[in-house]
């Protein structure tokens, strides 16, 4: 079966309070203002996607994903109004419900494609991604929720930071792991902000490890740490540009280096 190459590449890649968008996103938003807007070819694609996703059986979802792929490639050339229309229509994909037999996994290929596409459309897409993370009708779809969180991280939008940090407190181990992985995308933040995120991740990592070490018979705590440990450590590595594996050693490194310039050449 044919699949859009651009979205396939993104799907295969490693999977609130608001702040101002990062400088690159501000520049991109300013650049969009200078692009041709309200173009008929964009409106045509948006309308085509609207028609394709209205089929409840999902028989046209493959064609819809093809249009989503076209919109992803068109998005960098869009002006502000076109960008808004594209993101709004992609968000409507999550409103669609596909009928499945009882006991079968959700038919979520359309939603997964929309989530991946939105990862490339910041800053306009950030609020739309946040809208669907934990949304009551979709929160049981673990694969989709993981993809939404992953896409939120890939926006590299500072508006995503506080929500992602809040997800580190989730009762669901897989959600904490997803949030940790998403925070790994923020290794180019301004240093003061990066240190603040680092400290939050470190506190969650050391708390989980302490819970495990404090009671070796606590299989729930052990299982949780086994799920969240690696992605949180990866986030610390990306944020600090330093390599440690043991939470105890990370705490020591932080105590020693929290006031240093992590970006200075060594």
Backbone bond lengths (Angstrom), bond angles and torsions (degrees), N, CA, C in turn:
res aa  C-N    CA-C-N  psi(-1)  N-CA   C-N-CA  omega(-1)  CA-C   N-CA-C  phi
1 X - - - 1.466 - - 1.520 109.20 -
2 X 1.334 116.71 135.77 1.455 121.58 -179.83 1.514 110.24 -68.65
3 X 1.318 115.13 137.78 1.457 120.11 174.97 1.528 108.61 -133.36
4 X 1.326 118.21 141.43 1.458 120.91 179.38 1.518 110.85 -59.47
5 X 1.323 117.17 126.65 1.453 121.18 -173.91 1.517 111.95 -65.38
6 X 1.336 117.81 -38.74 1.459 120.16 -176.78 1.518 110.80 -63.88
7 X 1.325 117.32 -47.86 1.459 120.14 -179.62 1.508 111.55 -68.68
8 X 1.330 118.31 -33.86 1.463 120.83 177.18 1.519 110.59 -60.55
9 X 1.321 116.12 -42.30 1.458 119.68 179.77 1.523 110.65 -62.79
10 X 1.317 117.18 -40.49 1.466 120.16 179.52 1.521 111.83 -69.84
11 X 1.326 116.71 -38.32 1.466 119.99 -179.66 1.519 111.77 -65.74
12 X 1.318 117.46 -30.25 1.445 121.07 -177.83 1.519 112.82 -85.35
13 X 1.331 117.90 -7.10 1.458 120.78 179.14 1.522 109.11 -74.06
14 X 1.378 119.55 154.40 1.459 121.52 -177.82 1.566 112.08 -52.82
15 X 1.278 92.07 122.85 1.476 99.75 178.71 1.613 119.99 -72.40
16 X 21.779 135.85 156.18 1.400 71.14 -116.25 1.521 118.13 154.68
17 X 1.378 102.83 149.29 1.449 111.16 174.71 1.505 107.75 -93.88
18 X 1.332 117.52 151.89 1.452 120.23 -175.10 1.519 110.32 -116.96
19 X 1.336 114.38 144.18 1.453 121.34 173.61 1.511 107.96 -117.67
20 X 1.334 115.47 170.94 1.459 118.83 178.70 1.525 109.77 -69.84
21 X 1.332 118.52 149.56 1.447 120.87 176.66 1.520 110.41 -59.66
22 X 1.337 117.37 153.84 1.454 121.78 179.24 1.519 109.80 -66.24
23 X 1.347 115.82 162.47 1.463 120.59 -177.33 1.525 112.66 -56.85
24 X 1.360 119.49 -45.57 1.471 118.54 178.41 1.524 112.48 -59.91
25 X 1.325 118.31 -37.64 1.458 120.55 179.19 1.519 111.11 -70.70
26 X 1.321 117.72 -35.99 1.461 120.42 175.89 1.521 110.45 -62.55
27 X 1.343 115.43 -41.79 1.462 119.87 179.05 1.522 110.72 -65.02
28 X 1.341 115.83 -39.90 1.465 119.90 179.69 1.526 110.39 -65.42
29 X 1.328 116.29 -39.96 1.461 120.05 179.72 1.526 110.35 -65.52
30 X 1.341 116.07 -40.17 1.456 119.79 177.80 1.523 110.62 -65.23
31 X 1.330 115.96 -39.77 1.460 120.72 179.29 1.528 110.94 -62.87
32 X 1.343 116.18 -36.24 1.468 120.38 -179.18 1.527 111.46 -62.68
33 X 1.338 116.32 -30.97 1.466 120.14 -179.01 1.526 111.61 -64.61
34 X 1.321 115.79 -21.61 1.462 120.19 -177.83 1.528 112.28 -94.14
35 X 1.343 117.43 -1.86 1.457 121.03 -178.64 1.535 110.10 -86.99
36 X 1.350 116.82 153.19 1.470 120.12 173.77 1.524 110.04 -56.83
37 X 1.320 117.27 140.30 1.463 120.70 -173.60 1.530 110.65 -126.51
38 X 1.335 113.70 163.21 1.468 121.69 178.58 1.538 110.23 53.34
39 X 1.328 114.22 46.73 1.461 119.79 -178.54 1.526 110.49 -80.16
40 X 1.302 118.58 137.76 1.471 121.04 -178.09 1.516 113.45 -63.03
41 X 1.342 118.04 -32.20 1.465 119.51 -179.57 1.528 111.90 -67.52
42 X 1.346 116.36 -32.42 1.464 119.82 176.46 1.526 109.61 -72.56
43 X 1.315 116.49 -45.23 1.467 120.67 178.49 1.532 110.95 -58.44
44 X 1.317 115.85 -38.02 1.470 119.79 179.56 1.519 111.67 -64.54
45 X 1.329 116.98 -42.05 1.468 120.93 179.01 1.531 111.15 -67.41
46 X 1.321 115.87 -40.54 1.467 119.80 178.76 1.523 110.20 -62.99
47 X 1.309 117.77 -43.44 1.455 121.56 179.70 1.533 110.82 -66.97
48 X 1.305 116.50 -37.64 1.465 120.37 178.36 1.526 110.74 -63.61
49 X 1.333 116.00 -42.88 1.460 119.75 177.67 1.520 110.80 -62.49
50 X 1.319 116.88 -41.11 1.467 121.12 178.39 1.527 110.90 -57.16
51 X 1.318 117.08 -44.35 1.462 121.17 -179.64 1.532 111.20 -66.64
52 X 1.324 117.17 -41.48 1.466 120.93 -175.58 1.529 112.37 -68.31
53 X 1.325 117.66 -37.84 1.469 119.28 -175.74 1.518 112.38 -80.44
54 X 1.324 118.25 -7.88 1.471 120.58 -178.08 1.524 112.42 -76.13
55 X 1.326 117.98 -9.34 1.461 122.49 179.67 1.528 109.74 -77.42
56 X 1.323 118.56 109.35 1.476 122.35 -174.53 1.521 113.08 -63.33
57 X 1.316 117.04 -28.66 1.460 119.50 -179.95 1.523 112.31 -74.45
58 X 1.315 116.25 -14.86 1.456 119.68 179.16 1.513 114.02 75.39
59 X 1.339 117.09 16.36 1.459 119.76 -176.92 1.527 112.18 -69.53
60 X 1.331 117.35 -16.91 1.460 120.86 -179.61 1.532 112.20 -107.00
61 X 1.339 115.87 12.50 1.458 118.85 -175.66 1.526 112.69 -65.45
62 X 1.331 117.66 -34.54 1.465 119.40 178.11 1.522 110.67 -62.61
63 X 1.338 116.30 -42.04 1.463 119.89 176.38 1.531 110.73 -65.57
64 X 1.326 115.74 -37.94 1.465 119.76 178.96 1.526 110.67 -62.91
65 X 1.319 117.09 -40.20 1.464 120.81 178.96 1.525 110.45 -64.30
66 X 1.331 115.92 -34.20 1.460 119.47 175.07 1.522 111.82 -61.71
67 X 1.323 117.07 -40.47 1.473 120.96 177.93 1.527 110.18 -69.07
68 X 1.334 117.27 -38.54 1.462 120.50 176.82 1.527 109.93 -58.78
69 X 1.319 116.13 -41.50 1.456 120.70 178.12 1.529 110.83 -61.16
70 X 1.303 116.78 -41.24 1.466 120.95 178.42 1.531 110.80 -63.99
71 X 1.327 116.15 -39.23 1.465 120.20 179.83 1.536 111.56 -68.56
72 X 1.319 116.31 -35.91 1.471 119.74 176.38 1.528 110.09 -60.30
73 X 1.296 115.73 -44.84 1.463 119.66 -178.17 1.534 111.62 -71.88
74 X 1.323 117.50 -27.49 1.456 122.31 -179.24 1.527 111.77 -82.24
75 X 1.329 117.03 -25.32 1.461 121.78 -169.59 1.535 113.89 -55.36
76 X 1.343 120.04 -42.88 1.471 118.63 -178.76 1.523 113.48 -60.43
77 X 1.324 118.06 -20.15 1.455 121.70 -179.49 1.527 113.14 -94.69
78 X 1.334 116.36 4.12 1.464 120.66 -174.30 1.525 112.15 -88.23
79 X 1.331 115.22 145.64 1.449 121.62 169.70 1.523 110.68 -81.47
80 X 1.326 119.05 176.96 1.470 122.68 -173.68 1.528 114.48 -56.25
81 X 1.323 118.31 -44.85 1.471 120.25 -177.25 1.528 110.68 -68.53
82 X 1.326 116.72 -41.18 1.465 119.73 177.60 1.525 111.07 -64.79
83 X 1.317 116.58 -40.72 1.471 120.30 178.59 1.531 110.33 -60.31
84 X 1.324 115.30 -44.38 1.461 119.90 178.88 1.523 111.52 -61.96
85 X 1.326 117.11 -42.68 1.469 120.89 -179.33 1.531 111.52 -66.00
86 X 1.320 116.55 -40.50 1.466 120.53 -179.93 1.524 110.37 -64.13
87 X 1.327 116.42 -48.55 1.468 120.58 -178.77 1.526 110.46 -63.67
88 X 1.317 117.40 -40.90 1.460 121.01 179.40 1.524 111.54 -61.59
89 X 1.334 116.76 -41.77 1.463 119.40 -179.82 1.525 111.18 -69.55
90 X 1.321 117.32 -38.30 1.465 119.10 176.86 1.527 110.54 -63.18
91 X 1.318 116.76 -37.41 1.462 120.38 178.16 1.530 111.17 -63.29
92 X 1.319 116.82 -33.28 1.467 120.61 179.73 1.531 111.88 -66.43
93 X 1.321 117.10 -19.06 1.470 119.28 176.35 1.524 110.92 -58.97
94 X 1.334 116.91 -33.00 1.463 120.68 -177.83 1.521 112.42 -75.23
95 X 1.309 116.53 -12.26 1.468 120.03 177.60 1.523 111.97 -82.60
96 X 1.331 116.29 -13.96 1.455 120.15 -175.99 1.531 110.47 -79.98
97 X 1.308 116.61 141.51 1.462 121.80 178.54 1.524 109.05 -117.17
98 X 1.304 116.17 126.66 1.449 121.86 -179.74 1.524 110.03 -102.38
99 X 1.326 116.32 129.68 1.460 121.15 -179.67 1.526 110.05 -72.25
100 X 1.329 116.22 130.25 1.463 121.80 176.40 1.524 108.37 -135.29
101 X 1.327 115.66 154.49 1.462 119.87 177.54 1.520 109.81 -69.58
102 X 1.331 115.12 148.63 1.460 120.40 179.74 1.522 109.94 -57.99
103 X 1.308 116.15 131.25 1.451 121.06 -179.47 1.518 114.19 94.16
104 X 1.341 116.68 -16.15 1.455 120.28 178.48 1.526 110.26 -81.29
105 X 1.338 117.24 152.81 1.469 119.37 176.33 1.519 110.36 -66.74
106 X 1.316 117.74 159.08 1.466 119.76 -179.22 1.522 111.51 -64.38
107 X 1.312 115.26 145.59 1.461 121.06 173.91 1.524 106.94 -86.88
108 X 1.323 116.16 90.68 1.466 119.89 -169.47 1.520 113.63 -117.31
109 X 1.327 118.19 17.03 1.469 118.90 -174.52 1.529 111.88 -63.80
110 X 1.326 117.29 -34.63 1.458 120.17 177.37 1.526 110.32 -65.56
111 X 1.321 116.44 -46.40 1.457 120.70 179.92 1.525 111.88 -63.82
112 X 1.318 116.23 -39.33 1.459 119.94 179.65 1.530 110.12 -63.23
113 X 1.332 116.20 -42.50 1.465 120.12 179.30 1.522 110.94 -64.68
114 X 1.335 117.12 -40.20 1.463 120.62 178.68 1.521 111.01 -65.09
115 X 1.330 116.74 -40.31 1.463 120.43 179.49 1.518 110.99 -62.99
116 X 1.318 116.51 -43.72 1.466 120.51 178.59 1.521 110.58 -63.21
117 X 1.317 117.22 -43.96 1.460 121.39 -179.72 1.524 110.87 -60.04
118 X 1.316 117.35 -41.76 1.464 121.03 -177.41 1.528 112.15 -66.48
119 X 1.318 117.06 -21.84 1.470 119.68 178.23 1.519 111.41 -63.99
120 X 1.334 117.61 -20.83 1.459 122.42 -176.76 1.532 112.42 -99.10
121 X 1.332 117.92 4.57 1.461 120.42 -168.90 1.521 113.63 -120.41
122 X 1.322 117.44 27.89 1.461 120.58 176.40 1.525 109.58 -73.09
123 X 1.333 117.27 153.75 1.463 126.79 4.46 1.527 114.44 -85.64
124 X 1.330 118.20 -7.57 1.467 120.07 -175.94 1.527 112.29 -61.70
125 X 1.330 116.82 -30.88 1.468 120.08 -172.95 1.521 114.32 -84.57
126 X 1.331 117.66 -13.71 1.469 119.72 -172.29 1.527 112.32 -59.07
127 X 1.320 117.00 -48.99 1.463 119.89 -178.04 1.529 111.55 -65.33
128 X 1.324 117.00 -32.92 1.464 119.48 179.05 1.525 110.58 -69.14
129 X 1.310 117.98 -40.65 1.467 120.56 176.52 1.529 110.18 -62.51
130 X 1.323 116.59 -43.50 1.464 120.16 179.40 1.524 111.86 -61.43
131 X 1.313 116.24 -32.62 1.464 120.93 -179.16 1.527 112.06 -61.36
132 X 1.345 116.37 -32.78 1.463 119.82 -172.31 1.519 114.52 -101.59
133 X 1.320 117.14 -9.03 1.469 119.56 175.67 1.524 108.73 -74.90
134 X 1.313 116.59 117.07 1.457 121.88 -178.26 1.509 114.51 79.69
135 X 1.338 117.99 4.76 1.465 120.69 178.73 1.530 109.52 -59.97
136 X 1.321 117.15 137.34 1.467 121.60 -166.68 1.524 113.90 -57.50
137 X 1.323 118.21 -35.03 1.459 120.13 -177.55 1.525 112.48 -79.29
138 X 1.316 117.01 -15.92 1.463 120.71 -175.08 1.529 113.73 -118.28
139 X 1.332 117.80 -6.01 1.455 119.77 -170.84 1.528 114.13 -67.77
140 X 1.344 117.33 -18.83 1.462 119.67 178.98 1.530 112.78 -83.02
141 X 1.330 116.48 -11.52 1.457 120.82 179.12 1.528 108.13 -85.76
142 X 1.332 115.65 91.25 1.461 120.49 -173.77 1.524 112.11 -61.77
143 X 1.327 116.97 -41.45 1.468 119.97 -178.78 1.523 110.92 -61.76
144 X 1.329 117.00 -43.03 1.454 120.62 -179.69 1.521 110.81 -69.11
145 X 1.331 117.65 -43.76 1.457 120.04 179.91 1.534 110.72 -61.35
146 X 1.320 116.42 -40.43 1.461 120.10 177.10 1.522 110.55 -61.89
147 X 1.334 116.42 -41.76 1.463 120.73 -179.98 1.531 110.77 -66.93
148 X 1.321 117.78 -39.55 1.461 120.87 178.37 1.529 111.24 -62.32
149 X 1.324 116.34 -43.60 1.466 120.25 179.22 1.532 110.16 -66.14
150 X 1.317 115.71 -41.62 1.464 120.40 177.04 1.533 110.23 -58.72
151 X 1.323 116.51 -45.02 1.463 120.69 -179.72 1.522 111.12 -65.41
152 X 1.325 116.81 -38.06 1.458 120.06 177.79 1.529 110.36 -60.03
153 X 1.325 116.35 -42.02 1.466 119.36 177.09 1.514 112.14 -64.20
154 X 1.317 116.40 -39.24 1.463 119.84 -176.95 1.524 113.13 -70.95
155 X 1.324 117.81 -14.71 1.461 118.69 173.33 1.523 111.09 -65.46
156 X 1.327 116.77 -27.27 1.467 123.18 -176.57 1.533 111.39 57.36
157 X 1.305 114.72 26.58 1.465 121.73 -179.94 1.523 108.58 -89.06
158 X 1.333 116.91 130.02 1.464 119.69 -178.62 1.523 112.71 -64.61
159 X 1.321 117.71 -18.61 1.467 119.28 174.48 1.530 111.41 -65.65
160 X 1.311 117.13 -17.50 1.468 120.70 -179.75 1.527 112.53 -84.62
161 X 1.322 118.29 -14.68 1.461 120.28 -170.91 1.524 113.45 -63.11
162 X 1.330 117.35 -54.40 1.467 119.64 -177.07 1.532 111.84 -61.87
163 X 1.349 119.11 -45.24 1.466 118.42 176.19 1.524 112.89 -58.81
164 X 1.324 117.67 -40.35 1.465 119.89 179.16 1.520 111.08 -66.88
165 X 1.324 117.13 -39.36 1.463 119.66 177.08 1.527 110.87 -63.90
166 X 1.315 117.11 -36.89 1.454 120.73 178.23 1.536 111.01 -65.42
167 X 1.330 116.80 -34.56 1.468 120.64 179.52 1.527 112.07 -67.62
168 X 1.318 117.19 -17.80 1.470 119.74 175.98 1.530 111.33 -65.17
169 X 1.328 116.88 -16.53 1.469 121.36 178.58 1.523 112.89 -94.46
170 X 1.312 117.03 5.71 1.465 120.72 -177.90 1.531 111.42 -60.72
171 X 1.329 115.51 147.52 1.464 119.65 175.15 1.518 111.36 -74.60
172 X 1.335 117.07 -17.10 1.467 121.35 -179.73 1.521 109.80 -88.91
173 X 1.328 115.83 119.45 1.461 120.67 -177.48 1.525 111.32 -58.05
174 X 1.338 116.93 -42.34 1.459 120.34 -177.23 1.527 111.79 -64.61
175 X 1.335 116.82 -31.49 1.459 119.82 178.17 1.530 111.00 -70.67
176 X 1.325 116.91 -40.15 1.461 120.72 175.86 1.523 109.89 -61.08
177 X 1.332 116.31 -43.91 1.456 120.72 178.71 1.527 111.07 -61.48
178 X 1.330 116.55 -41.55 1.464 120.93 179.55 1.529 110.72 -64.26
179 X 1.328 116.28 -42.42 1.462 120.03 179.54 1.525 111.20 -65.32
180 X 1.331 116.29 -40.50 1.464 119.75 177.08 1.520 111.45 -60.74
181 X 1.330 116.16 -45.08 1.467 120.09 178.12 1.524 110.86 -61.94
182 X 1.330 116.39 -40.94 1.463 120.17 -179.61 1.526 111.44 -63.15
183 X 1.319 117.37 -38.32 1.462 120.93 -179.64 1.522 112.19 -69.06
184 X 1.322 116.89 -16.07 1.463 120.41 176.46 1.520 112.20 -64.66
185 X 1.327 116.82 -16.84 1.467 120.79 -179.10 1.525 113.52 -78.14
186 X 1.328 116.99 -5.34 1.467 119.92 -171.98 1.532 112.50 -103.77
187 X 1.311 116.38 32.21 1.459 120.62 -179.40 1.512 114.91 -71.57
188 X 1.336 118.41 -8.01 1.460 121.29 179.85 1.530 112.11 -109.36
189 X 1.314 117.02 12.67 1.463 120.21 174.84 1.523 110.70 -60.54
190 X 1.326 115.89 157.98 1.456 119.89 170.49 1.530 108.32 -57.37
191 X 1.325 117.04 142.68 1.462 122.01 -165.94 1.524 113.20 -58.13
192 X 1.322 118.16 -42.62 1.468 119.73 -178.88 1.522 110.93 -60.41
193 X 1.322 116.85 -43.96 1.465 120.92 178.74 1.530 110.73 -66.86
194 X 1.312 114.83 -38.55 1.471 119.13 -179.23 1.524 110.91 -64.94
195 X 1.305 116.93 -39.29 1.466 120.19 178.12 1.527 111.19 -63.98
196 X 1.334 116.35 -37.84 1.463 119.56 178.86 1.526 110.70 -64.34
197 X 1.324 117.30 -42.43 1.467 120.51 177.47 1.519 109.91 -65.68
198 X 1.328 116.80 -43.36 1.461 121.75 178.30 1.520 110.97 -54.77
199 X 1.337 116.47 -46.85 1.463 120.05 -177.38 1.532 111.17 -62.84
200 X 1.325 116.89 -38.87 1.464 120.52 178.11 1.525 111.30 -63.93
201 X 1.321 116.29 -44.99 1.473 120.13 179.10 1.520 110.11 -63.68
202 X 1.329 116.42 -43.54 1.462 120.79 -178.99 1.528 111.31 -61.14
203 X 1.324 117.12 -42.21 1.465 120.15 179.55 1.521 110.92 -60.96
204 X 1.315 117.03 -40.20 1.459 119.99 178.63 1.523 111.60 -68.54
205 X 1.316 116.74 -38.58 1.462 120.40 179.20 1.521 111.15 -65.91
206 X 1.330 117.19 -48.58 1.464 120.11 -176.94 1.532 111.36 -68.36
207 X 1.330 116.89 -33.61 1.464 119.22 177.14 1.527 110.95 -64.22
208 X 1.327 116.74 -43.17 1.465 120.60 179.26 1.521 110.95 -65.77
209 X 1.330 116.76 -39.42 1.465 120.15 179.68 1.520 110.89 -69.35
210 X 1.325 117.25 -39.09 1.467 120.59 178.50 1.522 111.06 -64.11
211 X 1.317 116.43 -38.83 1.461 120.77 177.88 1.520 110.59 -61.60
212 X 1.308 116.25 -38.67 1.466 121.03 179.54 1.521 111.22 -71.60
213 X 1.323 116.58 -47.00 1.463 120.49 -177.33 1.518 111.80 -69.94
214 X 1.330 117.22 -30.40 1.454 120.83 -177.73 1.518 113.32 -70.25
215 X 1.321 116.41 -24.08 1.457 120.42 179.36 1.526 108.84 -145.43
216 X 1.328 117.42 89.01 1.465 121.22 -176.99 1.532 113.59 -58.14
217 X 1.332 116.63 -19.78 1.469 120.04 -179.41 1.528 112.94 -89.05
218 X 1.314 116.26 -1.13 1.460 120.40 179.50 1.532 108.78 -81.56
219 X 1.335 115.53 91.04 1.471 119.82 -175.71 1.531 112.16 -68.94
220 X 1.335 116.56 -27.81 1.469 119.96 178.34 1.517 110.08 -66.95
221 X 1.335 116.87 -45.52 1.463 120.88 179.01 1.525 110.81 -64.30
222 X 1.326 116.32 -39.37 1.456 120.34 178.65 1.519 110.89 -64.23
223 X 1.322 116.23 -44.26 1.471 119.94 179.67 1.527 110.55 -62.89
224 X 1.330 116.33 -39.75 1.472 119.99 179.49 1.524 110.65 -63.02
225 X 1.328 116.05 -46.52 1.459 119.20 -179.00 1.530 111.01 -63.59
226 X 1.307 116.90 -37.81 1.465 120.31 179.35 1.528 111.62 -61.05
227 X 1.335 116.52 -30.43 1.467 120.63 -179.89 1.526 111.28 -82.85
228 X 1.335 117.06 -43.47 1.469 119.38 -170.61 1.523 113.86 -94.96
229 X 1.333 117.81 -18.28 1.463 120.43 -173.73 1.521 113.43 -57.57
230 X 1.321 116.67 -53.86 1.470 120.38 -174.80 1.529 112.99 -62.03
231 X 1.346 119.50 -48.53 1.475 117.71 179.86 1.525 113.41 -65.33
232 X 1.325 118.24 -33.13 1.464 119.34 177.88 1.525 110.61 -69.08
233 X 1.325 116.90 -39.49 1.467 120.15 177.36 1.523 110.54 -64.84
234 X 1.319 117.10 -40.24 1.463 120.37 176.98 1.522 110.73 -61.03
235 X 1.339 116.69 -41.20 1.465 120.13 177.73 1.528 110.54 -60.79
236 X 1.338 117.47 -43.13 1.464 120.59 178.42 1.522 111.08 -61.07
237 X 1.327 116.25 -40.52 1.467 120.15 178.98 1.529 111.81 -62.99
238 X 1.324 116.24 -44.68 1.465 120.51 -178.28 1.528 111.32 -67.89
239 X 1.316 116.09 -38.84 1.471 120.18 -177.43 1.522 112.04 -72.17
240 X 1.329 117.02 -34.22 1.463 120.66 -173.88 1.517 113.96 -100.91
241 X 1.346 116.41 -17.75 1.468 121.55 -173.01 1.528 110.67 60.68
242 X 1.325 114.83 33.00 1.463 122.33 178.64 1.518 108.24 -130.09
243 X 1.319 116.77 151.54 1.461 120.78 -175.41 1.523 111.27 -116.23
244 X 1.305 115.28 113.49 1.465 123.05 169.17 1.525 106.77 -137.56
245 X 1.319 117.61 162.33 1.463 121.12 178.69 1.526 112.25 -123.47
246 X 1.306 116.32 -29.73 1.468 122.23 -175.87 1.532 109.48 -90.53
247 X 1.349 118.19 127.97 1.471 120.37 178.21 1.523 114.02 -55.22
248 X 1.338 117.16 -35.04 1.458 120.39 178.73 1.526 110.28 -64.20
249 X 1.342 115.74 -43.35 1.462 119.91 178.57 1.518 111.52 -66.97
250 X 1.330 117.32 -34.36 1.467 120.29 175.81 1.525 110.62 -62.85
251 X 1.325 116.70 -41.84 1.462 119.82 179.80 1.525 110.51 -63.83
252 X 1.332 115.99 -41.63 1.464 119.43 178.15 1.530 110.85 -63.23
253 X 1.331 115.79 -42.33 1.462 119.85 -179.65 1.528 110.48 -62.55
254 X 1.311 115.83 -42.72 1.464 120.44 179.16 1.530 111.15 -62.68
255 X 1.321 117.40 -45.68 1.460 121.35 -179.96 1.532 111.26 -58.79
256 X 1.317 115.03 -34.65 1.455 120.19 -176.68 1.531 112.41 -84.57
257 X 1.341 117.36 -32.22 1.466 120.63 -167.98 1.531 114.74 -117.32
258 X 1.301 118.39 6.44 1.470 119.42 -173.45 1.527 113.40 -62.55
259 X 1.322 117.71 -24.77 1.468 120.03 -179.36 1.530 112.91 -99.14
260 X 1.320 117.23 -1.12 1.455 121.22 -176.78 1.525 111.92 -82.14
261 X 1.332 115.05 166.01 1.464 121.27 173.19 1.525 107.86 -87.46
262 X 1.311 116.09 105.20 1.460 120.47 -176.48 1.530 112.47 -71.41
263 X 1.299 115.71 -16.19 1.464 119.38 -175.08 1.536 112.50 -98.14
264 X 1.320 116.46 0.14 1.454 119.07 179.52 1.520 109.99 -69.41
265 X 1.312 116.29 141.37 1.465 120.37 177.85 1.518 109.27 -66.09
266 X 1.342 113.87 138.96 1.469 118.88 -177.26 1.523 109.61 -112.61
